[in-house]
């Protein structure tokens, strides 16, 4: 057995829901750049497009982006929706109020985007309903038990489906991000969290086990460059 065979349980700096300051802001700016340059944005956007084709929706589409970070994915979706005449109401959800403050400032000029500080495990949040739920680089922050619990509730909250975009736990991904962040990142948080994120991430069998425990059956899992999993869960309701 190697260190990559099981998910790490170590905690990232970003998991401190009160972390704030320029270190967090620099991290969010760098994540936006990394997602744009390495194709991470396309993994989420193409999945949303596929989900909309499978389950057409004639009216306004509500999208909740869990762990929204700086809101860059919501900006991309808003621009795509405008270009394709799709009426979208986009909501960024994050448990860290400091990240939400950054996202609000980062998404000025997008009236279809709103943000709120919320805990996705709270009873209040579980009462919410959305057409589409997004989770980009979000799920690896939780334990297997937490994810099973979360998936069970989200499957009841989404009308159309859920899109997950997260990391493939692989030795090459780990050492590549370790070197890249060491030489190119200006953020101490990124240098610490990025390699750990890979260790906390997933292999295909991890997804299959989690979904089996959460009793989710209607899903697809695809590997995408660079070391990303694109998971599309269609509503079972």
N, C-alpha and C positions, 0 to 999 in steps of 0.2 A: 504494500500500500504506500502511495506517495502522498505528499502534502496537498496535492490537487484533487485527491479522490473524494474528499468531503468538504462541504462548505465551512468556512471559518466562522467562528462565533465572536471574533474580536470586534471592537466598536470603533467606528470612524469618528473623526472630529466633528463632521457634519451632523452626527447623530445627537449632538448637544443642541437641544431645541432653543437654547438661549444664546448660541454663538452669534457674534455680531462683529461689526467693524469692517475695516478695509480688507482684512484677510478673507472674510466671507464674500465681499463684493468682487475681489480679484478672482476668487474661485469660480463664481458664477459667470464672470466674463470669459474666463478660460474654458469653462464647460461649453459655453455657446460656440466658441471658436472650434473646439475639438469636434463637437457634433456636426458642425457645418463642413469641416474639412474631411472628416473620416466617414461621412455618409450616414451618421446616426440619425439625422433629421429625416432622411428619406425612408428609413426603416419604419418610422411612425407614420409619416404622411401617406406612404403607399398602402399601409395597412388600413388606414382610415378610408382611403379611396375604395379599397376592396370591400370593406364592410358596408359602405354606402351602396355599392352596386348590388350586393347580395340582399340588402334589406332597405329598399328605397323608402324615403321619408319625404312627403310632399311639403311639410311646413317647416317651421323653425327647428333646427337641430341643436340640442343642448349637449355640450361636451364638458366633462369635468377632467381636468388634468391634475392627477394626484402627485404631490411632491413636485410642484410646478417649477421650482427653482426661480430663475430670473424671468420666466415667461417666454423664452425664445421659441419654444414649440407652439405656443398659442399665437404668437405673431405670425409664424409661418402658416398656420392653419387659417388665420384671419385673412391673410393675403390671398391664399389659395381659394378660400370661400368667396371673396370679393371677385376674383378673376373668373370664377365659374358660376357666379350668380346663385350661390348657395347661402341661404339665410342661417347664420350660426350664432348661437349664444355660448360664449366660451368662458369657463370659470376655472381659475387657477386656485388650487387648494394646497396649502402647506401649513405645517404645525409650528413653524418658526416665524414669528411676527416680523423679525428683522429681514428675512428673505422676502416676505410679502411686501414690505416697504420698498425693497430694491426692485421687485417685479413691477409694482405700480409705476414707479418712475421710469422703468425700462420700456413700458408698453404705452407710453403716452401717444395719443392719436389713433388708438384702436378702441372705438366706442363699444364694439361687440365683446370686448374682454373685460372681465371683472375678477377681483381677487378676494380671498377671505382666509383668515387664519382658522384652521379647524383640524381636529384630530379624527382621522378616518375610522378609529376604533370606538368613537363615542356613540352613545345611544342617539343623540341628535342627528349625527351624520348618517346613521343607518336608516333614518326615516326619509332621506333624500332620494330622489329619482332622477336619472339622467338617460339620455339616449345612448351616448357613448362615453365610456370611461377610458382615460389614458393613464399609463404608468410607464414613464420613460426614465430609466435608471433609478427606479423607485423600489422595486420589489426586493432587491438584494440587501436592503437595509433591515430586513425583518427575518426572524427565525422561521423555520419550517412550520411550527405550530401556529405562529401568528399569521403566516400567509394562508394556511388552510382556513383559518377562521375568517380572514379578510375575504378570500375568494368566495366562501359560502354566502356572505352577506352581499358582496358586490354582484353576484349572480342574480340576486333578487332586486337589485337597485337599477340595473341597466336594462333599457328597453330593446336596444339593438345589439350591443356587444361591448367588448373590452379589447383594447390593444395594449400589449406589453412589449416594451423594447428594453432589453437588458443584456448584460454581459455574459459571454461564454467563458466559463472557468477553464483556462487552458494555460499551460506553462509558457507558450510563446506570447500570449496576450499579457501575461504577468511581467515577463522580463522586458518586453517591448515597452510597456507603459512605464516601467521602473526607469528605464534609460531615457525615454522621451521627457518625462517630467523632471528628471534630474537635471537635464541640460537646457530645457526650454521653458519650464514653468517658473513663474515668479512667486507662486503661492506655496507657503509651507503646508497649508491644508491639502492642496492638490498632491504634493509630493508624498504626503503620508496616506491620504485617503485613496488615491487612484489605484495603487497596487493592491491595497487591502480590498477594494471593491471587487477586483478580479477574484480574490480568494473567497469572497462572500457570495460570489455569483453562482451560475448554474451550468449543469450539463443537461442534455436532453432527458436523461432518466430522472433527474430531479424534478423537472416540470411534470413528467408523466406521473410520478409518485404523488406530487402535491395535488394535481387535478383529480387523481383517483380518490384521495382522501377527502377532497372537497366535493366529490360527486359531480364534477364537471366533465362532460363527455364531448360536447360539440366544440372542438378547438383544432387549430392547426399550429404546428411549430416549424419554423423555417430558420436555417442558419443564414446570416447575412454578414457581409464584410462591414466593418472590421471587427470580427469576433463579437457579433451581436446575435441575439435571438429575437426573432419577430414572432410573437404569439398573438393569434387572433381567437378570441372566445366569442362565439355567437350566443345570443340570448336563447335560453331554453324555455322561456315562458311563452 
